Amino acid sequence: MARTGSFPIEFAVTPRFDVFYALYSLASSASGQLDPWKARAVARLPRDFERLAKKVAPLPIFWPLLADAIQSVPGEVAFEEMGSSIRDMPTEDLQRNILSGIFHDRTTVDSLVTGEKSLKQVLTDEKLPGGELLGHFGLRPYSQRSQSANTIETLLSKPKSFRDDLALVLKKFWETGFRDDWYALEPGLRAESFRMSDLREEGSPGDLGRELNLPVVFDDGAREIHPRTGAAIGYDRVERCYIIPSAFNARRWWAKYETKAQRVVLYIPITADPAAPNTIAGEDRKLRDVSPKQPRPINAESVFRALGDTTRYAIASILARTPTTSAELARSLKVSKPTITHHVQALRSAGLIRETPSGGSTRLTLSKDTVAALSGAAIEQLFSSKGDLALETTRKRRNS
């Protein structure tokens, strides 16, 4: 299979979309595959959560829209970085990021943010580009009593209040249970990202798109990406395409963000097992009940792959010597914070990271227990006569 090596595909494991997709599932009244997870998630939320959530997302469809709020933060980000990015974001950037997902027209967004036009003027304009989508957001037909219209008015007139409410809702959702869900799901998502990366190594973007059943078509011959609706995107316009294993994207949403250089960044979250969140019921309680003398099982393959990258090995070497924050790692290694976040996530999911709160930050250390137990785990798993071989499994998937 010919590979188009110049096309910039990366694989990321991050909650930047799944936290919003999970909130969409919770807010939706429709019955679906995630009902067991939803019942458990709703039961652990604080009593005032629904009221607070509806201030920023009056309808479920607002949640995937709100994921666009941090579109200027590239790649793989941790939840803490998502929260700080929202809290520190200039209000005009927040307005533009969210409104662009509703109106899909830069002139319209500009007129709203600058106050040149009122929301009523825009929503009652029958010539508005893409106006047929506004009904899905509860914005057409226009009504001053519409919860959706009131939410957008708040975003326009009181952006700081909207920004604070959004950050607060996400923080409450994360701290009252979704953090445990995410950490339980993350190792499986990380393993899926390794599988995707293996597929990419041997094939072109088109091959990868067909193998993963992506919601867009990569046309290697024309060097274009074809969405189901809208214009094709030339390979040469794509600054970066992130493919993200997801546990909650049953609707197959994806995102396209334009850069200041008039190029685009694509995010394509892919759900391999739509029912995976149901399998972690009670998992967070089990993890809290595990004592230090009963460590979680070590996946030798994940550890070897995590340490096989030179940057991650350098990070592990630093953390083995002294507790260090992510910001300090970025300065020491002279790489960006998103890059450090990406590598720390890989080490964390392999069980190599221990975290200790320190003031307003978190210090990371290398898990000596995991490293010490690696040899025994590797012997047990490499010489086991049970289970599929990783290489055989990968080839079977490629050829199926």
Protein Blocks (a to p, Z undefined) as FASTA:
>chain_A
ZZdfkbccdddddfklmmmmmmmmmmpmbdcfklmmmmmmmmmpcfklmmmmmmmmmbfk
lmmmmmmmmmmpghjadfklmmmmmmmpcfklmmmmmmmmmnopaklmmmmmnomacfkl
mmmmmklghklmmmmnopaccdfklmklmmmmmmmmmmmlmmmmmmmmmmmmmmnommmm
mmmmmmmmmmmmmmmmmmmmmmcfklmmmmnopabdcdfklopacdfbdcdddfklpmbd
cddddfklmnopacddddfkopacddddddfblmlmmmmgoklmmmmmpcfklccdddfk
lmmmmmmpmklmmmmmmmmmoccdfklmmmmnopafklmmmmmmmmmmnopaccddehjb
ccddddfklmmmmmmmmmmmmmpcgdjdfklmmmmmmmZZ
